[in-house]
Amino acid sequence: MVTGVVLERDGGAYRVLTPQGEVRAVLRGKVKRGQPKVVVGDRVRLDAESDGETFGIAAVDERTSLLERRVPEGRGARPVAANIDQVLVVTASKDPEPIPQLLDRLLVVAEANEIPAAVILNKIDLDGGEALARRMERAGYAVIRTCARTGAGLDALRAALAGKESVVTGDSGVGKSSLLNALEPGLGLRTGELSARLRRGKQTTVSAVMVPLAVGGFLVDTPGFSEVGLWGLEPRELARCFPEFRPLLDSCRYADCSHIHEPGCAVRAAVERGEVAADRHASYATLLAELNSAPKEWE
């Protein structure tokens, strides 16, 4: 039996990378009946077909993590990618101006899925981004400062990606593709082309693609990452998705504190003392209101 990792779904088959190279595989047995549904990043076991060219996916190994997306206009969740080791959120220090609230939202998606996250602060040749870097480091996140044009920070980024299965996400214009191309020529272009092909004519479909890296590990291109994971989060769980809040939560006067208006709230007190950034708390309040107004799973 051959083992491999799923790179992409291609129609009714899958591209799977094995120690012997890439192969084409189709579902077999209980896996074909959707138990579980095979997604990008899954570690699978393969049986060779009689033609010697196609393989059958006979089993899926236990997952360490799973990103899911709510089924559009329906109930339940659709798995998107499995076994993600980390999420790296790219933001520009300038051009476009960074949007801290969007950065916070993407980090919360990672936290809600219990996946470690870090921040890539790009375009540091235009602005060092010291204030934003301090903000994120105070919140508990590692910050990698980069510039695709000068090559600054590429060694640190390459080291962060090596040997791991990583989602790299960020708003349009922050230089993600340029950064990936500088890191590994052709990588950003390749992921962009694959994503465009998978999404063509399917605006409500989010399809992931995994690309092997020369340094070892994989880059997972997941269109619509901001729509993954947050929908299933209970409002009371949101505070734990802010790392700087977590040491304070057991000190609130009320066990069900929303950290918005209650007296004796340790989080709000920390904001007033300047120990927690006020705009991080504002991001929390915005996301909490969004979760409270979202339709429930049964609606």
C-alpha positions in Angstrom: 0.0 0.0 0.0 1.3 3.5 -0.9 0.8 6.6 1.2 0.5 10.1 0.0 -0.9 13.6 0.6 -3.8 15.1 -1.4 -2.8 18.2 -3.4 -6.0 18.9 -5.3 -9.3 17.6 -6.4 -9.4 17.3 -10.1 -13.0 16.5 -11.3 -13.8 13.0 -10.0 -10.2 12.2 -9.1 -7.4 13.6 -6.9 -3.8 14.6 -7.4 -1.8 12.9 -4.7 1.9 13.3 -3.9 3.6 10.1 -2.9 7.2 9.3 -2.1 7.5 8.0 -5.6 6.0 11.1 -7.2 2.6 12.5 -8.1 -0.2 10.1 -9.0 -3.9 10.3 -9.9 -6.3 8.6 -7.5 -10.0 7.9 -7.2 -12.1 7.0 -4.2 -12.7 3.4 -3.2 -14.7 1.5 -0.6 -16.1 3.4 2.4 -14.1 6.5 1.4 -16.1 6.6 -1.8 -19.3 6.7 0.4 -18.0 9.9 2.0 -16.6 8.7 5.3 -14.8 11.0 5.6 -14.9 13.4 2.7 -11.4 13.6 1.2 -9.9 17.1 1.1 -6.6 18.8 0.3 -4.0 18.1 2.9 -5.4 14.6 3.8 -2.9 11.9 4.4 -4.2 8.9 2.5 -3.4 5.3 1.8 -3.6 4.1 -1.8 -4.1 0.8 -3.6 -2.8 0.4 -7.2 -5.4 -0.1 -9.9 -5.1 -2.9 -12.5 -4.0 -0.4 -15.2 -0.9 0.4 -13.2 -1.5 4.2 -13.6 -4.5 5.0 -11.4 -4.7 4.4 -7.7 -7.6 4.0 -5.3 -7.9 5.9 -2.1 -8.7 3.2 0.4 -8.3 5.1 3.7 -7.8 8.5 5.2 -5.4 8.9 8.2 -6.6 10.7 11.3 -6.4 14.5 10.9 -4.6 17.0 13.2 -6.8 19.9 12.1 -9.6 20.7 9.7 -10.8 23.9 8.1 -14.5 24.0 7.4 -16.8 26.4 5.6 -20.6 26.7 6.1 -22.6 25.3 3.2 -24.0 28.3 1.3 -27.7 28.9 2.1 -27.8 25.5 3.9 -27.1 23.6 7.0 -23.9 22.0 8.1 -20.3 22.4 7.1 -18.1 21.6 4.1 -14.5 20.6 4.8 -11.9 22.6 2.9 -8.4 21.6 4.0 -6.9 19.2 6.6 -3.8 19.0 8.7 -2.9 22.7 8.5 0.1 23.5 10.7 -0.1 27.3 10.6 -1.7 30.3 9.2 0.4 33.3 8.1 -1.6 36.5 7.6 0.0 39.0 5.2 -0.5 42.7 5.6 1.2 45.7 4.0 2.8 48.3 6.1 1.7 50.9 3.4 0.1 51.0 0.0 -2.5 49.9 0.8 -2.8 51.2 4.3 -3.1 48.3 6.7 -6.6 47.5 8.0 -6.0 46.2 11.6 -9.6 45.0 11.9 -9.3 42.7 8.8 -6.0 41.4 10.2 -7.7 40.6 13.5 -10.6 38.8 11.7 -8.2 36.5 9.8 -6.2 35.8 13.0 -9.5 34.9 14.8 -10.3 32.4 12.0 -7.0 30.7 12.7 -7.6 30.8 16.5 -11.2 29.5 16.2 -9.8 26.5 14.3 -7.0 26.1 16.9 -4.3 26.6 14.3 -1.1 28.6 15.3 -0.9 31.9 13.5 1.7 34.6 12.7 1.8 37.9 10.8 3.8 38.8 7.8 4.4 42.6 7.6 5.2 43.2 4.0 6.5 46.3 2.0 8.7 47.4 4.8 10.7 49.4 2.3 7.8 51.9 2.1 7.2 52.0 5.9 8.8 50.1 8.7 5.4 49.4 10.2 6.8 49.6 13.8 3.5 50.6 15.4 1.5 47.8 13.7 4.3 45.3 14.5 4.3 46.3 18.2 0.5 46.0 18.2 0.5 42.4 17.0 3.5 41.4 19.1 1.7 42.7 22.2 -1.2 40.6 21.2 1.0 37.5 21.3 1.8 37.0 17.6 5.2 36.6 15.9 5.8 39.2 13.2 8.0 38.5 10.1 9.0 41.7 8.4 9.5 41.3 4.6 10.0 43.1 1.3 9.6 41.3 -1.9 11.5 44.0 -3.8 14.7 44.0 -1.7 14.5 40.5 -0.4 14.4 41.6 3.3 13.0 39.0 5.6 12.8 36.2 2.9 15.2 33.9 4.8 13.1 34.2 8.0 9.9 33.5 6.0 11.5 30.6 4.2 12.5 29.1 7.6 9.0 29.6 8.9 7.5 27.7 6.0 10.0 24.9 5.8 8.6 21.5 6.7 5.1 22.8 7.5 1.7 22.9 5.9 0.9 26.6 5.7 -2.0 28.7 4.7 -0.8 32.2 3.6 -3.7 34.6 3.4 -4.3 38.4 3.3 -6.2 41.2 1.6 -5.7 42.0 -2.1 -2.9 44.4 -2.8 -0.7 43.5 0.2 1.8 41.8 -2.1 1.2 38.2 -1.3 1.9 36.9 -4.8 5.0 39.1 -5.3 6.3 37.9 -1.9 5.7 34.2 -2.8 7.3 34.6 -6.2 10.3 36.3 -4.6 10.5 33.4 -2.1 10.2 30.7 -4.7 9.9 31.9 -8.3 6.7 30.8 -10.0 5.0 29.9 -6.8 2.6 32.8 -6.5 1.7 32.6 -10.2 1.1 28.9 -10.0 -1.3 29.1 -7.0 -3.1 32.0 -8.6 -3.7 30.1 -11.8 -4.9 27.0 -10.0 -7.3 29.0 -7.9 -8.7 30.9 -10.9 -9.3 27.6 -12.7 -11.0 26.0 -9.7 -13.3 29.0 -9.0 -14.2 29.8 -12.6 -18.0 29.9 -12.9 -18.5 28.7 -9.3 -18.6 31.9 -7.2 -20.0 30.1 -4.1 -17.4 27.3 -4.2 -14.2 27.5 -2.1 -11.6 25.0 -3.4 -8.2 24.6 -1.9 -5.0 23.7 -3.7 -1.7 22.5 -2.0 1.7 23.3 -3.6 4.9 21.6 -2.5 7.7 23.9 -1.5 11.4 23.5 -2.4 12.3 24.1 1.2 10.0 21.2 2.3 6.4 21.5 3.4 3.4 22.8 1.5 1.6 26.0 0.8 -2.2 25.7 0.9 -4.0 28.2 -1.3 -7.5 28.5 0.2 -9.7 31.1 -1.5 -12.2 32.7 0.8 -10.2 32.0 3.9 -12.0 34.7 5.8 -15.3 32.7 5.3 -13.8 29.6 6.8 -14.3 28.7 10.4 -15.7 31.8 12.0 -19.4 30.9 11.3 -19.3 28.0 13.6 -17.9 29.9 16.6 -20.2 30.4 19.6 -20.2 34.0 20.8 -19.0 33.0 24.3 -15.9 31.4 22.7 -14.7 34.5 20.8 -12.7 36.0 23.7 -10.4 33.0 23.8 -9.6 33.7 20.1 -7.7 36.8 21.3 -4.5 35.6 22.9 -4.0 38.7 25.1 -7.5 38.2 26.6 -7.0 34.6 27.7 -5.0 35.2 30.9 -7.7 37.7 32.0 -10.9 35.7 31.4 -11.0 33.9 34.8 -10.6 37.2 36.6 -13.9 38.7 35.5 -16.6 39.1 38.1 -19.1 37.2 36.1 -18.5 33.8 34.5 -20.6 34.7 31.5 -19.0 38.1 31.0 -19.2 39.4 27.5 -16.3 41.8 28.1 -18.4 44.7 26.6 -20.4 46.3 29.4 -20.3 44.3 32.6 -18.8 45.7 35.8 -15.7 44.0 37.1 -14.6 42.9 33.7 -10.8 42.2 33.7 -10.5 42.6 30.0 -12.0 46.1 29.9 -9.9 47.1 32.9 -6.8 46.0 31.0 -7.8 48.1 28.1 -8.3 51.1 30.4 -4.8 50.5 31.8 -3.3 50.3 28.3 -2.3 46.7 28.7 -4.6 45.6 25.9 -4.9 47.6 22.7 -8.2 49.5 22.5 -8.5 48.8 18.8 -8.0 45.1 19.4 -10.9 45.3 21.9 -12.9 47.2 19.3 -12.3 44.4 16.8 -13.5 41.9 19.4 -16.7 44.0 19.9 -17.4 44.1 16.2 -16.9 40.4 15.7 -19.0 39.6 18.8 -21.9 41.7 17.4 -21.6 39.8 14.1 -21.7 36.4 15.8 -24.6 37.4 18.0 -26.6 38.4 14.9 -25.6 35.5 12.7 -28.3 32.8 11.9 -28.0 29.7 14.0 -27.1 26.3 12.6 -30.7 25.2 12.5 -32.0 28.4 10.9 
